[in-house]
Amino acid sequence: MSIYNLGKIFMPSTVALVGATEKTGSIGEALLRNLLQTPFEGTVFPINPRYRELMGIRCHATVGEIGQPVDLAVIAVPIGKVVEVIDDCAAAGVGGAVVISAGGKETGERGRSIEKAIRERADAAGIRVIGPNCMGIVSASVKLNATFARRAPLSGRLAFISQSGAMCAAILDLSERERIGFRYFVSIGSMLDVDFGDLVDYLGHDPDVSAIVLYVESLTCLRKFMSAARAVSRVKPIVVLKAGRSAAGAAAASSHTGAMAGEDAVYDAAFKRAGMLRVETMDELFDCAELFAKQHNPRGNRLCILTNGGGPGVMAADALASHGLEPAPLEPETLNALDGMLPPFWSRRNPIDILGDAVPERWKAAAEICLSAKEMDALMTVYVPQGLNPTAEVASALVSAFRNKDPDMPLFSVWMGGEGADPGREAMNRSAFPTYDSPERAITAFMYAVSYARNLEMLQEIPPKFDRSLHFDRPAVESMVEAAIEGGGGMLDEPQSKKILNAYGIPVNPTETAHNADEAAASSARLGFPVVMKILSPDIVHKSDAGGVELNLRTPREAREAFERIVAAARAYKADARIDGVTLQPMLSGPMHELILGSKMDPDFGPVILFGAGGVLTEFWKDRALALPPLNRLLAKRLMEETRIYHILEGYRNMPRADIGLLEEILVRLAQLVTDFPEISELDINPFMIGAHRGLAVDARIRIAPAAATSPGHLVISPYPNEYEANISAKDGRRFLVRPIKPEDAPLLVELFSALSPRSIYFRFFSPLKSLPTKMLARLTQIDYDRDMALVVIDTEAEHERILAVARLMSTPRTEEAEFAVAVGDPWQGQGMGAALMERLIGIAKEKGMKRITGQVLSENTQMLALGRRLGFEIKKAVENGLYALSLNLK
């Protein structure tokens, strides 16, 4: 069922309330009262066979009895009767339902059975369902309040989605005090059908929504959720409070990687990858909600603090310092301006203390100077009630300063104290400025805003390409994995694990196996001294703990003696351990860093990549970061930058700079390995030794287990779709590669743009663009392959790879349609490239379940119009702008 098919729920013209009543204190009464008092712009039909009239409106026995189409049914009857109501709604052609009723899966097996029946009947009828066990929904776009809450939220631009009805009630109370308005307010309940992914996608593409705020206890359909969040977070903030920071399951892990990749850390990695802001407390959730409802983002992290008290200014500076920042230094021009209007004893630095006797006029003048300061990105005012200064008038002065300057910076307004500060706080809230009770809360909100701005910047960065193509020996790994599965799976030994890594281009330290002392001596001589010897046992995870590692062996005799010591120590450590011998490898010399690289199969998010400080103290330092595959160079670098050891890798004191480019490549290769093979449930490289010019996997363990899904179905982020790569022949007989676009193609797309004539540019973009802005480049190349597709024609025979043509499908928000666009470089037009790309895109659209492809073509673009006719598009001319509308229905 389409994730966009929610219009009947959020923009209904008719609503039936099943279970309506006038019984005081009942949910049915509260729902009916809220529906009638908002007032809803459509028609409300109470449904209850016991009544002929409710609250002055005719009451029907069933939905079917209404006798006209109904968009939305709000159902508030005992859960056991909901299946019957859904059947009635199906017969009446209802489009959506909000099931308020509790008693579903949260009550046990009987409740799960009822929910399953509801889902089956609703799916068969094409009815989307929110709930059960929810408070209801609010849609300000049609003045719909289908909740049983005591008060309706103010109208505004936020979308709030919560799994908890109690959280909904708390947010409603707080929002009224702070004057925060909502365009949508959704209690999602048990998510029998409509889930977070559906709602983020649908509500996020409403242009009147400024931000989305989520309270999450659990997520379903994670790939859909990640796709929706990644799309929406590029254009507006998504703030999430995820309850439950448990590390459940980590204790049972059989490797360093498994032990360090706890459940909550994976959620952190997922939210970060999607560009979302995760907050930790209810206060932070509300503060961010207020901020994004009332203000725009700061341009950067340079904060100006304006206060009438020295102590609060210090508190603000301390809070900022805890995030690694300092108040922005004042430029001479700003200092001179403040000197000209402030008393001689003002602080002459940021925080700007304008003294406790500051009257409203002084606040206004100082704020105007700060708002004009080019060295500032945001202004925080910290007011402390002192003397006789009227608080409300200070607030009015600050509001006036902002309106006079109309600045491109947000205001964080702190009002410390109780009753003395309340008038100012209320005045600011009425004027739509966010207010905070303490400098610390305001600083936290400011840093979240800065984080979102940085997230946007990162999402729009163009990842660099590798200097060479990356090749992988997938058949070799496939045969090893299949053999392991046939043998019952389990942990591969070090030599087997290294063979798999080597097949994917991850460099490994040459390793040999010895089963007795004589073999150990011979192997050590072949490898070259000095060597390292390690116990080979599937039952001993931490070799050093078992005395199973010997370093710096320099002669065959030392190797023999070390073999005996290692085996004896292993048996003493664990008498029933299976001992398969030892492994030997050359001992590395020179300054090198010890890292851990790995992957763990998360039951919800699929494979998770781990990077961090390695060696025997891996668990002690816990310096690691997680990421979700697939990765590119930029994502690999961002992953490393989240760790403390990355700063050491860049070069520190006597330690040389590590080969960062090689590490990026190895992480990309590792991500590709676990993308291709869902059977890899755990992978642990510890240590991975990296120096200035080389890196080697010194120890490795891989666990193989039967996969629950085939690749790439085990990923929550759609990887590059290799299946759409193909070769085509141009009309002149030349062969070219057609493949999906990649984020790294941005420079090639710029080259194609330069090969377009002004006429071709106008045909494609409907405007005389001179260049492709960075943001547009990112949007054109960094696509979500689950929802959009762009194919390019590549000339691989040229001196360097180049794009000759591009065609794309862009899913239209809130519909099951996609819009197409085509551009062919002028030197290669007339060779059939546009037709070849469009034919492939039509096939892909059918695969994705799209119902229609649309596009707009200028009347002068006769080639494109002819191609549209040939491909079966219906063509209609729009008289007002000279464009032709093309439409193709997909069977």
N, C-alpha and C positions, 0 to 999 in steps of 0.2 A: 504494500500500500504506500502511496506517495507520502513523503515526509512533509510535502507542502500543502496537503489537502486539509488545511485547518481553518479555512475562511468561514465555514459554517459555524464554527465555535466562537471565533473572535470577532466576526463581523456579521452576526445574524440579523435578520429583519424580523424573525418570529422566534419566540422562545416558549416551550412548554415546560411547566414546572410540575413534575410528577411527584406527588406526596405533599402538595400544597395544603395548608390548613390555617385556621385562625387561632389555634390553641396557643395561648401565651407561653413563651419560654421554649417552644418547640423549634426544631431546625426548619421545618416546613414553613412555619410562620415567619421566621427571620428571613428566609430566602425570598418569600413572596413580598414582604415589606420592602426589602432592599431593591428588588426588581422594580417595584412600583414607585419608590421614592427617589430614585437616582436623578432624573427619570430616564428609563430606557427609550431610545428613539423608535424602537419597533413595537411589536404587539406581544403581550404576555398572555399565555393561556394556562390558567390553573387546572391541574388534573387531579381529581380525587372523586371516586364514585360515591362518597358519602355526602357530597355537597352539590347544590345547584348553583350557589353563588359564594364567592369569597372576596372580601374587601371591595365589594361593589362590582365585581367582574363575574361574568358567567363562568361556571366551573364545569368541565367536561369529565366524563367517566374514564375515558381513555384518550390517548393521543390520536388514534384513528378516527375518533368521533369528531375531531375538530373540523375535518372536511376540507382542509386547505394545506398546502405545503408548510412544513415546519423545519427550520434550519437547525435549531439546537434544543435538545431535551436536557433539562437539569433534573436529575433523579435523586430523590431523597426518601426512599422507601427501604424497608429491611432488605439486607443483602440477598436473602433467599428469594425475593420477588423480582430482582433486577433482571434476571434472564427473561422472564415473562414480559417485562417492560421493554426490553431491547427488541423482542420479537414484535411487539406492538409498534415500536418506532420504525422497525425495518419495513413493516407493511405500509406504514404511513409515509415512507420516503424521507425520514429524518436524516440529516447529514452528519451531525455530531452529537456527542453526549458528554455531560459532566456528571459522574457518579459520586455523589456525596457519601453514600452509604458505607459504613464501616463493617468489619466482620469478614474481610477477605483473607488473603494468605497469612496475614499477621496472626490469625487465630488457629492456624494449623491446617491439617489435611482437608477438612471439609471446606474451609475457606478457599484453599487453593483450587479445589475441584469446582467451586462456584465461579471463581475468576476465570478458569479455563473455559467454562461453558459460555460466560459472557463474551470472552474474546472470540470464540469460534462463531457465535451468532453475529457479533458486530462486524467481524472480518467478512463474513459471507454477504452482509448487507452493505459493506463499504462505509460503515459508521466509525469515525474516529472517536476514541474514548479517552477522557481525562479522568483519573482516579483509578479505583475507588478509594475510599477513606481519605477524602480531601475536604478542604474548606470551600472550594469553588474558585471562580475566576472573576477578575474585573477587566473590562476592556473599555478604556476611556474613549476610544475612537467612536463607539456607538452608545456611550453612556450606559454600559451594561455592568451592573453589580450583581453577579450571580454567586454571592457568598452569604454565609450566615454570620459574618462579623458584625460586631456592635456598631462599627462606624465604617463609612466608605473612605477609601484613601483619596487624598487630593489628586486632582488631575495634573499630570506633568509629563516628563519624557523618559522616565526610568521604566525598565521592565524587570520585575522581581519574580523569581521562580524558586519555590521552596518545596522540599520534601516533607517538611514539618509544619503542621498547622499551628503549633505553638509558636514557632518562629515567625509565621505570618502575623499572628496576633501581636507579638512583641514589636515587629517592624512597623505595624500600623500605628501602635501607640507612640513610638518614637517619631515617626514621620509627621504625625500631626503637630507635635511640639516644635519640630524643626522646620516645618512648612516644606516638606519634600513631597513632590507629586509623582504619580505613576501613570504611564500610558497603559501598562498591563501589569496585573498582579495575579499570579497564578500559584495556587496550591496544587502541586502535581500528584500528591498521594502515592499510591502503590505502583504507579506506572504500569498498569496492565497493558496499555497500548502506547499512548503518547508519552514520550520520555524527554529527557533533557536535550538530546540531540535534535529532536523534532522542534522543540520550542525555541532553542537558540537559533536554529536555521530560520524558522518562520518569523519570530519576533525581531530577530537581529536584522532582517532585511526590510523592516519598516523604517523609512527615512525619518519618521518622527520619534524614534527611540534613540536616546543619546547614549545609553549604556545599559548593560544587562548585569543584574546581580543575582547570584545563585547561592542557595544553601543546599548542600549536597550531602547525603548520607551514603548513597551507593549510586553507581552508574551502570547502565545497561547499553547494549549495542555500541560498544566503545568506538568502533571504527566510524560509525555515523556521527557520534558525538565529536570526535576529533576533527572530522572533516568540516562539520558545521562551525565549531569553535575557531578553527584556523581561518575559515573564510570570513567570519564576522569580526574577529579580533583585529583584522587589518583596517577596519573602518570605524570601530567603536570599542570602548573598553568592555571587557567581561571580567567581573570581580567574583571570586568564588571562595566560600567558606566551606571546606570539606571537613566534616566531623569524623572523628575516629583516627587517631594517629598511631594506631597499633602497628607493631613490627611482626605481626603474627606470621608464623611459617619460617622465619629466618633461622630459628634455632635448629630446625630439622635439616638445614642445607648441608651438603657434603663437600663444599668447597669454599674458599675465601669469598668468591663472587656471590654464592648463594647466601652466605651469612651476612654480607654487607648490603645486599639489595632488598631492604625491607619494604613492606607494602606501601607505607606512607611516602617513602622516598620516591617510589615509582610514580605515585600520583603527582608529586612535585615536578618530576621530569616531564610528565605528560602535559600538565598545565602550562609549564614553561614553553614546551615545544609548540603548543597551540597559541601562544601569545597572551595567555590569560594571567590575571593578577590573583595570586592566592593570598588570602589574609588568614590570620590565626585566631582572631577573637571576634566576638559579636560586636564589640566597640569598633574594631577596625573595619568590619563589614559595613556597619552603619556609616562610619565616617567617610569611607570611600564612596558609598552610595550617595551621600549628601554632596560630596565633592563633584562627582561626575554628573549629578543632577543639576548643579548650579553653576559650575565653572568649566572652562576649557583647560587643556593641559599646559603646564609651564613649558617654555622653549628649552629650558635646560635646568641645571641644578644650582644656579646662583640665586641664593635667597637673601632678601633684605628683611631685617627684623626691626620693627618700629614699636617702641614700648614707652610707657610712662613710669616704669619701675626697673631699676638696675638688676634686682634679683631675678625677676621673670625673664629678663633678657639673657642673663647667664644660664638659666635653666634651658631656654631655647637653644642657645649655642652648644650647651652640653649634649642635648638630645641630638642635635645635628652632628656633633662630633662622634657620637656612637655609631653613626652611619658612614664615618670616614670623610665627612665634609666640614667646612668652616663657613661662617657667614661671608658673603662676597665682600671683598675690599671696596671701599668707596673711592671713586675716581675724584681727582682734584675738582672737577667741575661740580660734582655733587656736593663735596665738602664745602666749597665756596657758597653754593646756594643755601645749604643748611646753616652755615655760619651767619648768613645774612638775615635769618628770621628766627633762630633759636637763641635762648639765653646763653651767656658765655660759658656756663658750666655743663653744657650738654656733653655727651660721651665722646664726640668727634671720632667715632668708629661705629662699625656695624657689629653688634646690635646698637641701634640708634636710640639712646635714652633721651627723650624730650622732657624728662623731669616730671615729678608727681603733680606739679601745679598746672600742667598743660591744659589749656582751655580748648574747647572744640575748634576754634579758629586755628590754633597751633597744630592740632592733629591734622586738620585739612591741608594746611600749607605744607607740612612735612610730608604727608602722604602724596601730594601732587608732585613734589620734587622726586620722591622715591619712584613713583610711577613713570617719571620721565627719564630715569637713570638708565642709560644703555647697558650698564654693567650688571643689571638685575634681570632675573627671569620670573621672579614671583615675589610677592610682598606678604609678610606675616605681621599683623598688628596684635600686640599683647596688651590688653587693658586691665588695669587693676583699680578698683574703686578707691579713690583717695580724695579727701577734702570735700569740697562742695561742688565739684564738677559734675554736671548732670549726665548720666550715662547714656540716655537715649539721644541727647544732643551730640555727643561724641560719635555715636553710630551714624547719625544723620550727616555729620561732617564727613565721615569716611565714605559714605555712599555718594555724597555730592562730589568728593574728590575723584572717585572712579568714573562717575558720569561725565564730569568735565573733561577728563583725560581720555576716556574710552580706551584704556590701555590693552596691549596684547599680552597681558599677564594676569594670572589669577590672584585672588586675595584669600588668605587663610586668617580668619578673624577669631582671636582667642579672647574670651571674657572670663577672667578668673574671679572666683568668689561666688556668693549665693545671691541673695535678694538684691544686693547692691549692683550686681552685674546683669540681672535679669532683664531690665528695660532695654539695655543695649543689645543683648543677645536676641531678644524678641524683635527689635527693630531691624537688625541685620537679617534675620530669617524672613521677615516680611518682604525685604528687598531682594531676596533670593541670593544671599551670600552665605556660604557655609560657616558655621560657628563651632568652636571647640571649647571645652572646659579647662584645658591645660595646654601649655606649650608642647609637651611630649606627644599628646594626641594629634596636634596639628602637624608636628614634624613628621610623624608616622604617615599621616595622610599625604603630606607633601612628597615623601619618599616613594610612596606607592604611585603617585602621579608621575614622578620622574622615571620610575621603573617602567610604567606603561609607555612613556615616550621613547625610552630606550628599546623596549620590546618592538615598537613600531619601526624604529630605525634598523634594528637587527633583521626584522622580517623583510625589509626592503633592500638589504645588502645583496650584492651580486657575488655568489661564491666563485672563487678562481678555479680554473681548470688545472688538472695535472699536466706536467710537461710531456707525459707519455700516456698512451692508452693503458688501462688496467685490464689484464687478462686473467681468467680464472679457469682452472682445470676441473670443471664441475663433474664430468664423467668419472674422474678418479675418486673424488670424494663420494660420489653416489655409490660406487661399488663398495667402498669401505663402510659406509653407513648401512647399506643393505646387508652386508655380511654381519655387522654388529647386531642389527635387528633380528636376523635369523638366529644368532647365537643368544638371544634373550636380552640384548641391550646391556646397559650398565656402564660403568666407568672404563674408558679405554686407558691403556697404559701410556706412559710418556712417549715411547717411540711411535705408537699408532697415532696419538694425538698430534705429534709434530708432523707426521706425514700429511694429515689433513690440513694443518696450518700452511705447510709448504706448498700444497696444491693451490692454495688461494693467495700465494705470493707473500705470505707473512714469513719473514726470515727466521730461521731457527738455528740454534747452535747444533752442529753435527753430533749425533748421539749414537752410541753402540750399546748393545746389551751383552752382558756376560753372566753365565750361569754358574761359573766356578772360578776359583782363584787363578787358574792357568789362563782361562779366557780373558779375565780381567787384565792380566799382565800383557797379553798379546794385543788386546784392544787399545790399551793405553799407549803402547809403542806405535801403533798405526796412527792414532789420533795426533800424537806429538805432545811432548810434555811442556808445561805441567798440565794435569788433568784434574777434573772433579769427578767424584764417584758418589752415587746416590742409590739408596735402596729402591728396589722395584717391587712394589707390593700394592695390590688393589685395596688392602685393608688398612694401610697407613697413609693418612692424608697429609699430616704435617711431619715431613721427613726429619727435620732438624730436632723436633721434640723427641724422636725415637733414636737419636744418635745415628741417623741414617744418612749423614752427609760428611764426606771427607774432602778437604780442599788441598790444592797445591801439591798433588802427588807427582814426584819428579823421576821415578825409576820404576821398572817392572816389579822389583822387589817390594817397593812401597805400595804398589797397586795390589799385589797378592795379600800383603798384611792388612791393608785397608779393607779388602773384601771380607776377610775373616772377622775383623772387628765390627763392620757394619752389620753383617748377618747376625752375629751374636747379640749385638745391641738390639736389633729389631726383634729377635725372639724373646729377649728379656723384657722388652717394652710391651709386646703383645704376643703371648705364647701361641695363640691359635691363628695368628696372621699367616696368610699365604705368601710365601717368599718366592718370587720368580727370578731372583738374581739381583743384579745391579745394573745401572746405566752409567756410562762414562762419556764425558764430553770435554773438549778443550776448555781450560780455564781462561777466562777473559782477563785481559790486562788493560791498564790505563784507566783514567777517570771516567766512570760511567754511572748513570743514575738507575736506581731500581724502581720499576713501575709494576703495577698490576693492571692487566687488561682482561676483560672477561665478558661473559654474557650469561644471563639466567632467564629461563622461560617463566614469565609471570602468568598466573592462571587467567588474568583479565587482560593485560596489555600485551601479551606475547613476549618476544625476546626483548631484553633490556640490556643495553651496553653499559659496562662499568669501566671507568678509568680512574687511576689514583696512584698514591705512593705505595710501592710494593716492598717485598722482602719479608723477613721474619716478623717484623713489627706492624704488618699490614692492619690487623684488627685493632692494635693498640692506638695507632695514629688516626685511623678512620678518616683519612683524607681522601675522599673519593667523590665522584660525580657520576650521575646516571643520564642516559639519553636513550631515545627510542630510534630504532632504525626505520627507514634507510638514512644514511648519513652522506653528506658531501664534505668538501674541505672546510667550508665555513662552519658547518655544524660540528665537525670534529674539533675544530679550534675552539669553538665556544664551550664545548664539553671540557676540554683541558683547562680552559681559563677559569673554570669554577673551582679548581683545586688550588691548594696552597703550594703544592710542589711545582705547579706550572711556573711560578715566579723563579724557582730554582733552575728549572729547565732553560729559562731564558738567559742564564748565566749569572752566577753569584759567587763573588770573591774568587777563590781558586778553582771553582768548578766551571768548565767551559760550557758554552751554550750548546744544548742538545740539538739534534737535527729535527726541528719542529715539523718541517715539511714531510719527512719520512714518517713521523708519528701520525700526522693527518692521514697519510696514505694507508698506513697499517690499520687505523681505526675504520676507515672506509672499507677496506678489505674484510675486516672482521665483521662489520655490519652486513656486508654482502653475503658472507658465509652463513650467518644465522638467518638471513632473509631467504636464501636458497634452500636451507635444510632445517625445517621445523623439528626434525628429530633430535637436534642438538638442544638438550634441556639445560645443560650447564657447560660452560667453557671457562677455563681458568688458566691464564698465563701469568705465572708469578714465580720468579721475577722476569720481567721483560727488561733487558739491559739496553740502555740507549746512551750513545755518546755523541760526539760532534759530527761523526761521519758514518756511523753504522748503528744498527739496532738488531738484537737477537732475542728470540724467545728461549730462555734458559730452561724453564720447567713449564710443563703444560699438562692439563688434564681435561678431557672432554667426556661428558656423560651423554649416552645415546638412549633414547626412549621412543616408543611408538608415538607418532604425531597425531594430535586430535584433528588437524586440518592440513590440507596440502598448501604449499607455497603458492601465492602470497596471502592466502586466507588467514594465516596466523598473525598477521601484522595489523596494527590499528591505524597505521598511516600507509596509504597506498603507495607502493614503490613504483619505480619507473617500469612501464609496461612493455617489456621486450617483445611480447607477442604481436605488437603493432609495427614492428620493423619489417620492411620489405624492400625489394628492388623494383624500380619501374623503368620503362623505356620511353624516352622522349620521341617526338615525331622524327627527329633527325637521326635516330638510332642510338644515341648515347644512353648509358645506363646510370641511374642515380639511386641513392639510398633515400627511402622515406622512413622517418622515425618520429616518435613523440619528441616534443621539445624538452630541453633540460634547463635547469636553472643556470648552468654554466654557459648556456648559449647566448647570453646577453650581448657579448661583444660581436658575435656573428650576426645577431639581429640588427645591431647598429650598422654593420656593413651592408646588410640587405636594404636598410632604410636609405642608405646613401646611394644605392643603385636604383631607387625609385625616382621617377621624374615628379615634378610638382603636381602634374596631372594625376599620376598614379597615387600619390600621397593623398590628394583630395578625394579620390575615389574610395580609398580605404578608410580614412579618418574623418571625412567630411569637414576638414579644416586644413588650412595651409601650414601644417607643422613644419618647423625648421629642424627640429631634432627630437629625439625620444628622451623625455625626462627620466631620471633614475627611478622614480616611483612607478612610472608607467612601464619601464623595462622590467622591473621586479614583478609587476602584475601580469605582464605578458609571458614571462618565462617561468615564474614560480607558481605553477598551477597545481591544483589538487586533481590528480588523475581520476579520482572517484566521481567527481562532478563535472569537470571540464576536460577538454582535450584540445591539444594543438599539435598538428603534424607539420613537419618541415621537410623540404627536399634538400638533400645534402649532396654537394659535389665532392666526392672523396678523392677524385683524381687530380684536383687542382693542387697548386703548390702548397696551399694550406686549406684546411677544411672550410667550406663556406656554405651559407644558406642561400638557396636560389628562390625559394617560395615558402609561404607559410599559410596554413588555413586552420581556423580554430572554431570550436564549439564552446559557447559560454552558457551554462545553465541559467535560465531566467529565474530569479528569486521568486519563491512562493507559487511556482507553477511546475508543470511537467514538460516544459518547453526549453529549447536551447536556441540561441541566436548564433548565426554563422558569420564569419568574416574571412576574406581571402586577400592575399597580396602576393603578386609574382613580380620579381625584379624585371625592370624593363628589358634588359638584354636577353631574357629567357622567356618572354611572353610568346604565345602562339605555339608552344611546344607540348601542350596538353597537360601541364603540371597542375593547373588549377582544377581541371576536371578529375584527375587522378586523386588529388587530395580530397575533394568534395565527396567522391564516391566512397572513399574509405571512411570519412567522417559520418556519412549517412548510415553505414553499417555499424559503426561504433555507437551511434545514437540509438539504434534499434537494440543493440546489446544492453544498453543502460536503461532501457525501458522508457525512453522519451516518447512522447506522443506526437510532438510536432517540432519542426525546425523552421525558424523564421529568419528574415534578414531584410535589410534595407539597401537599395541600390539606386545610385543617381541615374537619371534618365540618359545622361551622356555615356554611361558605362555600358555600351551595347554588347561588349563581349560577355560581361557577367550576366546580363539579362538573357542572352542567347544560351549560356550555359545553364541558367536556371530553368529555362523552358525544356532543354534537352534532358535534365534530370527529373522533370516532372513537377517542378514548383508551380503553384498557382501565383499569378502575378497581377497585382492591382496597383493602379497609380493613385498616389495621394496628391490631390489637386493643390493643396495649400503650400507644399514645399518642394514640389517637383521630384519627390522620391517615389520609387516603386517599392511596394511591400511584397516580399516573396514569402510564400508559406508552403511547407510540404508536410502533409499528414503521413505519419508512419504507421503502417499496419502491424 
